[in-house]
Amino acid sequence: MRRAIAFARRNEKEILRDPLSYVFCLGFPMVMLLAMTLIDRSIPAEAGMTLFRIDRLTGGIAVFGQTFLMLFLTLTVSKDRASSFLIRLYATPMTAGDFTAGYLIPVLVIALLQGAAVSVAGFVISAVEGNPLSPVGLCAMTVSLLPSALLFAAFGLLFGTLFSEKAGPGLCSVVISLGSFLGGIWFDADSVGGVLLKLCRSLPFYYCVRCARSALVRDFTWDAWGLPLLVTAASSAVVTLLACLCFSVRMRKG
């Protein structure tokens, strides 16, 4: 475990050393949170549009920010593979479990801090609007974001293991687009219904967003929070297992 923690600290520094990680993982979600709030103010109340209301927007933006952590983990893993860094580490007593834990742990820690930052920003914006969000709900949302953080971290490890530093980010862009659109962050999938809703429900991103939003408003019923949490956790477990397996095979091949 000590080896995994030491390796995790190194990877955390690698991710945070890049200034773009702050721009995309923290700055961009904050800008989007503020921008969508301003857009919500300009929408007439008669339209009945609630998607960009702060109590719904905060959870979606928090999940959106996690997708960029996947991108930076992909870059870290693929760069390590392209260099002789990992080859040298393969000669050490570190196991495949140490490597995968060392890659996943820092992303989960950063995701937790990221979720807390978005929660604080959402609370400040809601307080300025005169309808402050519940601190209990914000804490519940932050904790509920951990399964989705593991999902995107596992995708990052998987793409970094299988693809080069040029191809991996391209696949991450696809997942970011799918996660933001089919996750229902920018449109109300439940209101649209039909084939599009079925497509959204066939992917885990929809459940990631739904879980965060339900936790924020403290709706812990099975349909609103329990089922989305279960689907997100199960998807995270499957992708994590696949990523660890692929990394282990790559490691044996040298």
N, C-alpha and C positions, 0 to 999 in steps of 0.2 A: 504493500500500500504506500510505503514511503516513496518508492520509485515512481509510482503513478502520480502522487502529489507533486513531487519535484518536476516531473515532466509536464504536469498541468500548469504549474507556475510559469514554466518556460513558454508554453503555448499561449497563456494569457497575455504575457508580455509581447509576444509576436503579434497578436491580434490588436492589442491596444497601442502598439507602437505606430501603427499605420493611422495617420490623421483622418483618412477617409472612413475609418471605422466609427469615429465619433460623428462624422457628418451623416452617414447613412443609418447607423444604428440608434442614434439619439437625436441629432439635429433634424433630420428629415421627418421622422415621426412627429416631433414637436411642431414643426412647421405645418404639417398636414393637419394636425389636431386643431391648431389655431385657424388655419385657412378654412377648414370645413365648418368650424364654428361660426365664422363670419358669413359663410355661405348660408348656413342655417338661419341666421338672423334676417337675411334678405328674402327668405321664402315666406310667402303669406301664410298666415295661420289657417286660412280657408283651404289651402292645398292639402292639409292633413299629412304633410311630409315630416316624419319623425326620425328618419334614418340618420341624419346628421345632428340630432339632438345629443347633447354632451353625455347623457347617461347611456346612449347606445354607441356613440362614436368612440368613447374611450377604450372600450374592450376591443373593438375592431382595429383601432390604431395600434394597440399594444401587441396584437397578433401580427399585424403588418410589420412592425419593427423587428420581430423575431426572424422574419424571413431573411433579413440582411446578415444576421449572425451566421446563417447557413452559408451564405456567400463567402464570408471571410474565413470560416472554417475550411471550406472547400479549397480556397487559395492556400491556406496554411499547410494542409495535408498534401496537396498536389505539389507544392514547392519543396516540401521535405522529401517527397518521393523522387523529384527530379534531381535533387542534389545528392550528395553522398552522406547527408546527415543521418537519414534513417538506416542506411546500410551499415554505418559505424555503430549505431545503437543496437542493431540486430545481433552484434557480437557481445553485447552486455547481457547480464542475467534477466533483463526485462522480458516479460511475457507479452503475448498478444493482448491479454486483459489489461496490463499496465499501459500499453500504448493507447488502446481504445478509451480507457478511463481518463487517461491524460489528455486526450483530445476533447472528450465530452464534458468533463467537469468544468473547465473554465467557461465554456459557452453557457452552461446552466447557471453559473454564478453571475455572469454578465447579464444573462436574460432576466434573472431575478432583480438585479439592480436597475435594468432597463424598465422592467414592469413597474417598479417602485417609482421611478422618475416620471413615467407616463401617468401614474396614479396621482402623483403630486400635482402635475400640470393640469390634469383633469379636474382635480379638486379646486385649484386656484381659479380656473376658468369658470367652473360652475358657481363658485362663491361670488365672483365678479358679476355673474348673471343674476345673482340673487336666489339661486336654488342649489345650494351646495350638495355635493354627493355625500353619501354616507361613508365615513371613515371605515366602518366595519365592512361595508360592501367593497371598498377599494382594497382592503387587506385580503378579503376573500378572493377577489379577482386576481390579485398578484400571485397568490398561492395556486389558484386554478390554472394559471398560465404555465406552470412547470411542465405538465405533460406535453403541451404543444411546443414548448421550448426544446424538450428532448426529441420530439419528432423532427423539427427542423435541424437540430444539431446532428441527428442520425443521418438525415439526408446529406448534410455537409460532409460528414465522414465518408458516406457511401460514394458520393460523387468525387471527392478528393482521392479516394482509394482506386476507383475504376478509371478515372479520366485525367488528362493532363491539365495543367494550369490554364490552358487556352480553351479547352473543350468544357471543363467543369463549370466555370462561371456562366457559360451559355445555357447549360441545363438548369443552373440555379435561377436564371432569368425566367425560364419557362415556369418553374415552380413558384416563383414570386408572383408572376402574372396569374397563374391558376389559383394560388392561395388568396390573392387580393380580390379577384373577380368572382370565382366560384365559391369563395368563402363567404360571400355576401357582405363584404366590407363596404363596397361602393354602391350597392343596390339591394333592395329588399327582396331576397329570393323567395321568401314565404308568400309575399304578395303577388309576385310574378306567377308562381306555380307552374304547372305543365311540365314539359320535358326538361326545361332549364332547372327547375327545382329538383327533379329526379337526378339530374346530372350533378348538382351541388351535393345532394345527399349521398351520392355514390363515392365521394371523396372525403377525406378526413378534415379538410380545411373548413368546411361549413360547420362542423361540430366544434372545432377549435374556437371559432368566433362566437358561436352560440353559447358555449360553456363560459367564456369570459364575460359576455354580456349578462347572462343570467346570474352569475356570481355577484356582479356589480350591483344589481338591483335586489339581491338577496332572494332570488327565486330559486330555491333549491328543490323544486319538484323533480320527479323522475324525467318527464319529457323535456323540461327546460334545461336542467343542469345534470342530472344523474346519467341519463343516456349519452348526451354529448361528451361528458367526462369519460365514460366507459369506452366509447368509440375512439376518442383521442388517445387514451392510455393504451388501448389495444393496438392501435395503429403505430404508436410510438414504440411499443415493445417489438412489433414485427419488423419495422424498419431498422431499429437498433440491432436486433439479432442478425438481420441480413447484412448490415454494415460491418458488424464485428466479424461475421463469418468471412466476408470478402476480404477484410483486412488480414485476418489470420491466414487465409490462403495465399494472399500476396506476400505475406511475411515469410511463409515457408518456401516460396519460390525465390525469395531474395530480391 
